[in-house]
Amino acid sequence: MKSIVFRNRDKKAIKILMREIGAYRYETALEQMKVEQRPLSMEGFYLEANDDCIFLCHRYPSGYILKLMKVEYYAMLPRDGWELIKV
């Protein structure tokens, strides 16, 4: 069964959202997920929305996808640039 999600890869909007999240909360999320290889650049970050919530995600060059944290309660979520994806 396919599920429908919305993705947003707007790097500028994601940078603004990450500023609102803050370094401390971002680092805490990485530690809680026990991430050994931290993302080195903005390349690969995207937002993913499903029926339940919105996640900040990162796709590594190897194809591994890290759903880092829920972000639906942050004010700086982008309104534009969402695309419908069937997975």
PATORKE-131739 format. One record per residue (C-alpha): residue number from 1; x negated, y, z negated; residue in three letters. Coordinates in pm, whole numbers. Each point is the difference from the previous one (the first is absolute). Last residue first. Example, Ala and Ser with C-alpha at 12.3 -4.5 7.8 and 13.67 -1.06 7.14 Angstrom:
[2,[-1367,-106,-714],"SER"]
[1,[137,-344,-66],"ALA"]
This chain:
[87,[-604,615,129],"VAL"]
[86,[221,245,189],"LYS"]
[85,[-140,354,4],"ILE"]
[84,[191,331,10],"LEU"]
[83,[-218,309,21],"GLU"]
[82,[-26,286,-248],"TRP"]
[81,[-172,318,118],"GLY"]
[80,[209,257,-184],"ASP"]
[79,[119,33,-361],"ARG"]
[78,[-341,-40,-161],"PRO"]
[77,[-14,-83,-371],"LEU"]
[76,[-128,301,-196],"MET"]
[75,[239,-21,-295],"ALA"]
[74,[-126,-330,-141],"TYR"]
[73,[260,-245,-133],"TYR"]
[72,[-14,-239,297],"GLU"]
[71,[-375,-60,-36],"VAL"]
[70,[-38,-364,-97],"LYS"]
[69,[-365,-106,-6],"MET"]
[68,[-284,-171,183],"LEU"]
[67,[163,-233,247],"LYS"]
[66,[-328,-137,136],"LEU"]
[65,[10,-153,347],"ILE"]
[64,[-281,-229,118],"TYR"]
[63,[-56,30,377],"GLY"]
[62,[-381,-18,-10],"SER"]
[61,[-11,373,85],"PRO"]
[60,[182,66,-331],"TYR"]
[59,[365,106,-2],"ARG"]
[58,[88,237,-281],"HIS"]
[57,[343,49,-154],"CYS"]
[56,[182,268,-199],"LEU"]
[55,[335,-160,-70],"PHE"]
[54,[361,121,25],"ILE"]
[53,[278,-190,-178],"CYS"]
[52,[272,-263,3],"ASP"]
[51,[153,-8,347],"ASP"]
[50,[-340,39,168],"ASN"]
[49,[-231,296,41],"ALA"]
[48,[-367,-23,101],"GLU"]
[47,[-247,285,-18],"LEU"]
[46,[-331,-17,181],"TYR"]
[45,[-372,-6,-68],"PHE"]
[44,[-228,-174,252],"GLY"]
[43,[-234,288,75],"GLU"]
[42,[2,234,-298],"MET"]
[41,[-354,-107,-82],"SER"]
[40,[-200,-238,-220],"LEU"]
[39,[283,-217,-132],"PRO"]
[38,[-128,-179,-312],"ARG"]
[37,[-151,-348,30],"GLN"]
[36,[41,-175,-335],"GLU"]
[35,[364,84,-63],"VAL"]
[34,[111,-139,-336],"LYS"]
[33,[360,114,65],"MET"]
[32,[3,170,-340],"GLN"]
[31,[-337,162,75],"GLU"]
[30,[118,136,335],"LEU"]
[29,[318,134,-161],"ALA"]
[28,[-203,170,-273],"THR"]
[27,[-225,161,262],"GLU"]
[26,[305,143,180],"TYR"]
[25,[157,121,-326],"ARG"]
[24,[-323,176,-104],"TYR"]
[23,[-72,144,344],"ALA"]
[22,[337,169,36],"GLY"]
[21,[337,-115,129],"ILE"]
[20,[73,353,124],"GLU"]
[19,[-330,7,188],"ARG"]
[18,[85,-343,141],"MET"]
[17,[331,135,132],"LEU"]
[16,[-177,286,180],"ILE"]
[15,[-250,-246,150],"LYS"]
[14,[289,-227,108],"ILE"]
[13,[174,290,176],"ALA"]
[12,[-320,87,192],"LYS"]
[11,[-63,-365,87],"LYS"]
[10,[346,-53,152],"ASP"]
[9,[18,-380,12],"ARG"]
[8,[364,-41,-104],"ASN"]
[7,[163,-339,-2],"ARG"]
[6,[365,-105,-31],"PHE"]
[5,[92,-356,-83],"VAL"]
[4,[248,-248,142],"ILE"]
[3,[-6,-366,-94],"SER"]
[2,[-2,-288,240],"LYS"]
[1,[138,-338,-98],"MET"]
